[in-house]
Amino acid sequence: MPHPRRSGAAIRGRRPGRRPGPPYAGPVSESRRGFLLGVAAYTMWGAFPLYWPLLKPASAPEILAHRVLWSCLVLGLLVVAARRGPHLRRIIQHRRSLLLLTGAAALISVNWLTYIWAVNNDRVVESSLGYFINPLVSVLMGIIVLGERLRRGQWIALGIAVAAVAVLTVDYGRLPWVALVLAGSFGSYGLTKKLAGVGAVESLSFETILIAPLATAYVGWLLAHGELSFGSHGSGHALLLASTGLVTAIPLICFSAAATRIPLVTLGLLQYLAPVFQFGLGVLWFHEPMPAGRWVGFALVWLALALITTEALRHRGQQLRLMADASAL
């Protein structure tokens, strides 16, 4: 018996009259989502100079103490919700990770304290300089700590960066110590975290847990001496201090989500957004002075960054071509 004639829709494997759905674009949408999350993270970090002054008259050490304590609470809840408790316990059981993250906790404390102090003392432009030169400091640490050999473009970029610091030292009449402390502490922090090899959320959770007893003791000392600003300037100010936990956690969550969705090269380029926003706020919003010598120093830093970024992209392209040629053999 002959088979009944089938419709074109049946031949194509779908019911008659059913419209085809949109083509699957999972990887593309994930990449786009990761890019937007990365932009969100660095934009929030770049907007911090608008946030810290709202916490006055709290001093920089008190703001740091509140940031540690409230971040500890928020990140602890996040660890429980994401079921990352076992990852946190493994840090304690692994001596090398424990030592490295203890050092990271000290470094991030120095970085946070310096940055909060700088913003609340009209040093926004200088603090942006610290995060501009941070990639150059990371390259320098690769030589000193990891024994890496630099390519010619990287040496040129470092030389220009040294010249920039010299120009800015003459302009400021002193070493730009805020920028150097921020770049050195954050560069060292990044290297320590890389060597530890622990996830962003659980590592920062562990670091805040380590610092929390010191932060609690300092808040207690302020309370005993009647110098605690928390609760002394209205509920709105108290809520702002409590919000430091969310302000710390939300960009970190966005960054962690972006890091799993986009290439590290893209993430590395996005990192320049934060100091660009900080610099813009310092000049246009806070109207910090920018004499000619300072512009020259910053221009040299930007030139060094352009060289080192171009060189890194060119080198990566060469590596990818070599890998493609090797796989084709």
Secondary structure, DSSP 4 states (H G I P E B T S, - for coil): -PPPPPPHHHHTTS-TTPPPPPPP-HHHHHHHHHHHHHHHHHHHHHTHHHHGGGGTTS-HHHHHHHHHHHHHHHHHHHHHHTT-HHHHHHHHH-HHHHHHHHHHHHHHHHHHHHHHHHHHTT-HHHHHHHHHSHHHHHHHHHHHTT-PPPPHHHHHHHHHHHHHHHHHHHHHTS--HHHHHHHHHHHHHHHHHHHHT--HHHHHHHHHHHHHHHHHHHHHHHHHTT---TTTSHHHHHHHHHTHHHHHHHHHHHHHHHHTTS-HHHHHHHTTHHHHHHHHIIIIIS-----HHHHHHHHHHHHHHHHHHHHHHHHHHHHHHHHHHHHH-
